[in-house]
Amino acid sequence: MECETLIIGAGAAGMMAAAHAGRGVVVIDHAKAAGEKIRISGGGRCNFTNMGCTAGNFLSRNPHFAKSALKRYTQWDFLDLVARHGIPWHEKTLGQLFCDTSAKDIIAMLQAEMAAAGAQLLLRTALLDLCKTDDGFRAVIKQDGTLHTLTPRHVIVACGGKSIPKMGATGMAYDIARQFGLAVTDTRAALVPFTFSDNPFAPLSGLATPVRAQADGPGFDEAMLFTHRGLSGPAMLQISSYWSDGAPIHINLIPDGALFDALRDQRQIAGRKALKTVLALQLPARLVDYLAPALPLEGNLADASDAHLRDLCDRLENWELRPTGTEGYRTAEVTLGGIDTDGLSSQTMEAKAVPGLYFIGEAVDVTGWLGGYNFQWAWSSGWAAGVAIASRAGNHT
Ligand SMILES: Cc1cc2nc3c(=O)[nH]c(=O)nc-3n(C[C@H](O)[C@H](O)[C@H](O)COP(=O)(O)OP(=O)(O)OC[C@H]3O[C@@H](n4cnc5c(N)ncnc54)[C@H](O)[C@@H]3O)c2cc1C
């Protein structure tokens, strides 16, 4: 089998790279279908990019690393590709772009691009061994019980992180990196719900409310969802990437800051109403009931001084909680950390010390916010590695 470039992993990044890496591309994946995470992403509609995507939306030990690839292959480039394939899409909120119909449209598009470039896709195929040779690599793969030896000049490692092992995540990219002497930063589950011992929020399970949430990073104004196990929803997933074990999280239940004025206005016109009743007009009633024992809510609104109302608002704006943990890789959308970017070229994703070996996508220590940023990193890093390989003499399609 002719193989100039071997790509390990037919996920978002691997397929993108395969479409651009020139001739002689073989993509292997141990799964029975390509792009399984794309298929389930965005509730089946794939939040495939974000209109506001910049390097500022990513976490990495080197915050500059992602800049080059993100600038050279932007969200607009991906949107052009989506438009060329006639895939209908819409913006949901906060610049997040989703397919109108199905995430499968994105998978079909990438497979069509790969086929047009002549790339060969081998599913249910495992990598058994990979080693360096004088002019490239020797890879032993196993497909349908048969061993094949490939001798590619380039290898792109695109087998993702550790999130959702049930879907085939293995963390093999880190093993390959270590085998070739590259450093791997600490990894942990990110974009993941928080858990609390004794399930304190079970009575509120299913309730969502807008909040501003913060851990050890930026604040996020999005929805929070109470669950049987703890706290979820976009606001919690976002801050989970900035949280470390044992640390508190801060929740502002009045993100628009308008409660104090609203209560004062109500005091003028409905002072005889119970403070708790009036608060339940501003916040979900179930939440008010739940929080009531810890809040100064006794009496009528008319009896509440400005200082009393200020105290109430302060407590609602500064709710500090200490999660026990997170749901871990079982439900995490991404893996935080990964292959240390110090060892990679930000232009090409090639390992500085191992010419011909590339790492792309989630495997790399570049982790996006929730909102289409992780796919954009997969497209941009996959494209950067692909065109770098194709631009080498004699490797154009
Ligand atoms: C439930 C869920 C929803 C998400 N929704 C979104 C969203 O809407 N927008 C967004 O931007 N991001 C989303 N993400 C994150 C996004 O899916 C990932 O960031 C992205 O898929 C990473 O692309 P990748 O190609 O690096 O890795 P992956 O897409 O994980 O692809 C890796 C591939 O390598 C294969 N592989 C792994 N190990 C081996 C091995 N040992 N041998 C052979 N093959 C192997 C896997 O089968 C897989 O096909 C979501 C993630 C999850 C889990």
The ligand as a Gaussian input file, in Angstrom:
#p B3LYP/6-31G(d) Opt

LIG

0 1
 C      -20.277000      15.127000      23.537000
 C      -19.307000      16.078000      22.871000
 C      -19.793000      17.187000      22.207000
 C      -18.901000      18.100000      21.620000
 N      -19.419000      19.162000      20.944000
 C      -18.568000      20.051000      20.379000
 C      -19.074000      21.143000      19.597000
 O      -20.290000      21.248000      19.342000
 N      -18.169000      22.043000      19.113000
 C      -16.821000      21.916000      19.320000
 O      -16.051000      22.755000      18.855000
 N      -16.315000      20.860000      19.995000
 C      -17.156000      19.926000      20.513000
 N      -16.641000      18.843000      21.185000
 C      -15.179000      18.679000      21.237000
 C      -14.712000      18.083000      19.903000
 O      -15.468000      16.914000      19.612000
 C      -13.219000      17.743000      19.956000
 O      -12.493000      18.863000      20.371000
 C      -12.726000      17.288000      18.585000
 O      -13.455000      16.160000      18.151000
 C      -11.234000      16.962000      18.616000
 O      -10.866000      16.522000      17.331000
 P       -9.657000      15.498000      17.148000
 O       -9.682000      15.133000      15.711000
 O       -8.439000      16.037000      17.741000
 O      -10.071000      14.234000      18.033000
 P      -11.298000      13.251000      17.849000
 O      -12.414000      13.905000      17.127000
 O      -11.553000      12.693000      19.197000
 O      -10.750000      12.115000      16.878000
 C       -9.786000      11.191000      17.290000
 C       -9.943000       9.943000      16.454000
 O       -8.874000       9.066000      16.767000
 C       -9.385000       7.761000      16.951000
 N       -8.505000       7.047000      17.885000
 C       -8.326000       7.283000      19.202000
 N       -7.449000       6.415000      19.721000
 C       -7.055000       5.616000      18.694000
 C       -6.179000       4.521000      18.626000
 N       -5.523000       4.071000      19.703000
 N       -6.020000       3.922000      17.404000
 C       -6.698000       4.348000      16.310000
 N       -7.547000       5.386000      16.335000
 C       -7.725000       6.013000      17.521000
 C      -10.795000       7.926000      17.471000
 O      -11.592000       6.804000      17.158000
 C      -11.232000       9.199000      16.733000
 O      -11.892000       8.912000      15.511000
 C      -17.503000      17.902000      21.731000
 C      -17.029000      16.769000      22.395000
 C      -17.908000      15.856000      22.951000
 C      -17.355000      14.647000      23.647000

